């Protein structure tokens, strides 16, 4: 999820300006004995939040200063590895939610299980909670997240007599209506859907009751060859075929960037992230007011599919010399006051269920509605090897969509590859 998080943060950062907050806190080893060292990633928290929160924290802890250090996503994995293996790590750090299980397995994070209640645990979604869990213990807490929804052209829907669909059957009908309304335009695509948009595929697999892998304790067993997973892939193919999308079948939504294609005005819908509207507006500023959104529809009328929630967690390194102060820092951030500042910045917050501030924008409102059904990828320490390089899920999708492999062949091969990756082979 490191790659996805970088994309998400870059987009959120368009509306936020983040800067460092210098200070000193209690015994981190990276400064004086009065420094609490906090590492957050560029674009993750608005300056207004961090400035106010650090002032409040320092007032509540006389003699302690927050040394706030903003990190860049480029090269962060190596920097985290070095810091966590050393004797002077930061006291609080932000990590991508698919990085968390690996660090937890390595025993370089503090066990926060007993502190969960005070850290907003009652409000954590299951998907976000799971990403910080390893071997039945909580090693990281949710910071923020975002998820996909269907972005659509309001004007085109209105002209075709379409309302936002509330089931997958209605969605297919809407695609057919848009196609019919633009039958004389060979360049028009009712839905642009890249062949390797695997985060979207996850929604359909989960919606069928399937998953990429099942977990028993610390063991993971790949499950892409189950009937449920196959049904999710079949629905993905149906969307591709019904829509007649011209998107490449051998690339994901970033090659080319789907928001740019959408912004050119020849596409009715994409499955994307809220900030892709701003990217589309670079092609045509009118796209901002022409675009709205709805959650990815589920099978049953009125339902939505589960969605992948990508984002960041917060953790305390096991080597922190200020673990108690770090816990106080996380407790303060988990209060409703600061959680609502994350909501106002356009994020799904980690420790509150009140996202009503997102309702003022229809796209953000749709994201929040979908987030109720959020999920995460398998919380395996080896998940990174699945996403890195030749992602077997992407390979499976291309093979099936192009007819190079049958459904059974494509899913069986991908299942074998994922099983090997999760086993660390």
N, C-alpha and C positions, 0 to 999 in steps of 0.2 A: 504494500500500500504506500510505500514511500513515494513512488512516482505519482500516484493519484493525489496524494496529499499535497505535493508540490504544485500541481495544477490548481487544486482547490485554493490553496493559500494565495497563490499569485492573483487569482481572480478576486478573492475577498480583499486583497491588499489594494485593489483599485479604488476602493471606497474608504480605506483606512490608511492612516499614516502611523507607523510604529517607530519609536525611538528608544534608546537605552535610558536607564534611570540609574545614575551612579550612586554608590553608598558604601557602607561597611556593615556586618551582621555577626553572628556568634560562631566562631571557630570553624570555618570551612577548610582552612589550609591553603586557599587560593588568595587570601588576603590577610587582614588582621583577624584577631580572634573575635571580632565583633561584626563579621560579615556573614550574611546569608546569600549564597551565590545561586542565582536563578537563571536557567537557560530556557528561553522560549524561542520559537522559530520566527523568522521574519514573516510578518503579515498575520500572525496568529491572534494577537490581541491588540485592540486599539490603544493608542497612547493615552487617551482619556481614562481608560480602565486601569492601565498599569500605573499611571501617575497617581491617581486617586487611591488605589489599593495599597501601593507601597507606602504612601504617606500615612494611611490608616494603620498599616501593619507596624510601621516603625513607632508610631505614637503608642500603640498597645504593648510594645516591647522596647522599653527605654534602653538605650545603649546599643541597640541592634540596628544595623543599616542593611538595606537590600542592595546587593550588587547585581544589577540586572544586565544580562549579556544576551543580546539578540544573535541567534545563529542563522546561518544560511543553509538551505537544503542541499546545495551542491557540496558534496564531500562530507555530509554530516554522519554517514554510517561509520566511516573510519574515525572521525573525531569522537563519536560516542564510544566506539570500541576502546580507543586509547584512554579516554577519561574514566570509563567504568572499570578498566583493568588497573588503573593507577591508584595511588594513595590519597590523592587530593581531588576527588570528583566534585562537581557542583552539588548543591544540596537539593535542588528541585530541577527536574529537566522534563522537557516535552519530547515525546517519541511518537512516531507514526504507529497507529494501532496494530499494524501487522508486524511491527518490529518488537512489540512488547513480549510475546511468548518466548522468543529466542533469548532475550536478556533475562527473563524470569527463570528460564531453564538453567542459565549460566550462573544463577544465584548472585547476580550483581545488583539486584533491586531489593529494596526493603519490603518485607511482608506487611501489607496494610489491611489484612483481613479483619483484625480486631478493631480497626479504625474506620471501617466502611460506613457505619451509621453517621458518624460525625463529618464524613466527607461527602454527604449527599447520597449515600448508597440506596436509600429508599426510592430515589428518583432516577436511578440509572436504568436505561433500557437494557433489555437482555443482550442485544447484539453488542452494544458498547461495553457492557460489563464483561462479557465473555472474552473480549479482545485483551483484557488486562488480567485474565485469570490463567493460572497454570497449576496443575496438580491439586485442584480444589482450593487454592489460595489466591487472594487478590494482591497482585504486585503493581498494578497501575490503575489509575482512576480515569474515567472519561473526561476529556477537556472540551472538545467540540467535534461536530461532524457535519456532513452534508450528504445528500443523496440525490439520485436521479428522479426525473419526472418527465412527462411528455410536454415539450414546448410546441405550441401550435399557433398558426396564423388565425387570429380572430376574424379578420375580414373574409378570408377564404372559407372558413367554416360557415359564416353567416350567409354568404352568397350561395353555398351549396346546401343550405338548410340543415346544417349539422350542429348538434349540441355536444359538449364534451362527453365521450362515452363512459359508461359506468360498468362495463364488462368487456371481456375480450371479444365476444361476439359482436357487440356494438362497435368496438374499435375496428374490426375488420369491415363492418358495414360502412363506417365513416371513411375508411380508406377507399372503398369501392366508389362511394359518392364523390369524393374529391377527384378520383381518377376520371369518372364520367364527366364531371364538370369541366375538366381540362383535357378532354380527349383530343382536341385539335392542336394541343401544344406538346410535341414530342419530347421537349426538354423538362416538362413538369414531372415532379415526383411527389405523390401524396405523403410518403414517408421515406426519409433518407435513413437507411440502416446499414452500417458497415458490417461486413461479414464476420469480423472478429471483435465485435462489441460485446465482450464476454461478461462484463459487469451487468449488462442488460439481460443476457442469457441467464445469469444467476437468478434473476427475479422470476423467470418462467420455471426454472427448475425448482426453486423453493415453493413457488405457487402450486406446483403439482405434488408437493409433499416430499420432494427429493432433496439431495444435497450433493456437494462435491465429495465429501467424506464424512464419516461418522466417527465420533470420539468416544472411547471408553477409557477413562482414566487419562493416562498420557499416551495412549495408543490411538492411531488414526488409521481407518480403513477406507480406501477410496470407494466411492459409490456412484460413479458416473455411468456405470453399466446397468443401473437399475431401471425398471419400467418408468418410474417417476422422472428420473433425469432424462431419459430418452423422450418422454412426452414434452418436456420443456424445450428440448432441442427441436423437436418436430414443430412446435408452435412458432419458434423463431424462424424456421424455414418457411412456414406458411406466411408470416409477415413479409418476408423477403419476396416471396413469389407473388402474393396478392398485390403488394405495393409496386412491384416492378422497379424497385430501387436501382439506381445506377451506381450505388456505392460499391467500391471494390470488395470482393469476397475474400481477398487475401491480405487485408489490412484492417486496422482498427479505426475507431472514430477520430483519431488524431492524424490520420494519413489518407487524404488531406483532412485538416481540421473541419469537422462537420459543421461547426457554427458558421464558418466562412461560407460554406456551400449553402446553408440555410439563409444566410444574409443576402444572397444574390437574388432571392425572390422567386425561385422556381421550385421551392420545397414547402409542403404543407405542415410537416411535423418532423421533429427529431426527438430521440430519447437522450436527454442531456442534463446538465447541471445548471442551476440558476444563472450563474455568471456568463454562460454562453450567449445569453441575450445581448450582453454588452459587446461580446466579440462579434456577433452578427451585425450589431449596429455600426461597426466599423465599415462594413460594406454598404449599409444603408441606415442612416440615423432613424428612419421611420420604424425600424424593426422593434425598437423599444416599446412604442405604443401599440404596435400591431400584434405583439406576442403576448400570449397568456399561457397557462399551464394546467395540467391535470395529472393526478397520480397515475402510474402505470396500472391499467385496469386488471382486475383479477378474473378468474373463471366465472364465479357466481355474480349475478346482478348486484350492483352496489358495493362490490368488494374491490380491494386493491391488492396488488401483488406485494410480497415482501421485497424490500430494496436493500441493496448493499449500502451500508453506512461507512464511509471512509472518513478518516479524520485523525485526531491526535489524542494521546493519553498523557497523563502527568505521572511521574514516578519520583521516588526518592532513592538515590543510589545507596547500596548497602554500605558503601564506604563513607557516607556523609557523617561528619562529626557534629551535625546539628539536626539530627532526625526529628527531635521534638519540635524545634522551631519550624522545620520544613512542613511537618504535619499541621501546625497552626496556620502556615501560609496556605496550604491546600484547603483547610477548613474555611478560611476567609474567602477564598476564591469560589468556594461552593455555595456561599450564601446567595440568597435571592437577588440581592443588590447587584452583585457582579455577574451573576448568571444572566440577568436581564440585559446587561450591557452587551453580552455576547449575542443575545437574541437580536438586539437592535442593530448589531453589526452584520446581521444576515446569516447567522449560524444556528445550527441545532445545538443547544448547550448540553453539556454532559450531565449536569446535576439539578436540572429543574424540568418539570413537565409542562410548564407554562410557556408556550411559544406564541401566545396570542399577538405579541407585537409584530410577528411576521405576517399577520393577516391583512395589513394595509396594502400589501403588494400581492397580486394574484399568483405570481410565479412562486414567491417565497411561501405563500399560504399553501400552495399545492405540495411543495417540498415538505412542509411541516406535517401536513395530513398524511403523506406517504411515510414519514419518519416513524410514525406510531408502529409501523410494521417493519421496522429496520432489523437487519441481520448483519452478520460479519462472516468473513471467510473462515475456514477452519483455523482455530487458534493453535496451530502447530509451530514449533520452533523452526521447522524446515519449510514453512510456507513460502518464504522468500525465493527458494529455488524453483518453485512452481511458476512464479511470475517472471523470474529472470530468464533472459534468453528465449529459447523456443518454447513458449508457454504451450503446454499440451492441450489446453482448452481451446486456444486459438487455432491450433493445428487441426483439432477435431472439427471445429466449426467450418473451416475452409474446405476440408475434405468432404464433409457431408453436403454442404451447400453447392459445391461444384460437381457433385456426383462421383468424385474420385473414390469414395468409399461409401458403403451402405451405412445405415444408421447403426447397425450392430457392430460393424467393423470399426467405425469411427469412435464410438463410445468405448469399445473394448480396448482399443489401442491407447486412448487417452487415459482410461482408468489404470492401465498397467503403468504408464509413465508417471501418473500422479502418485500411485502407490509407492513406486520406487523413490520418488522425490521426498515424500513424507516420511519414508523409512530412512532417509539420509543416504541413499545409495546413488 
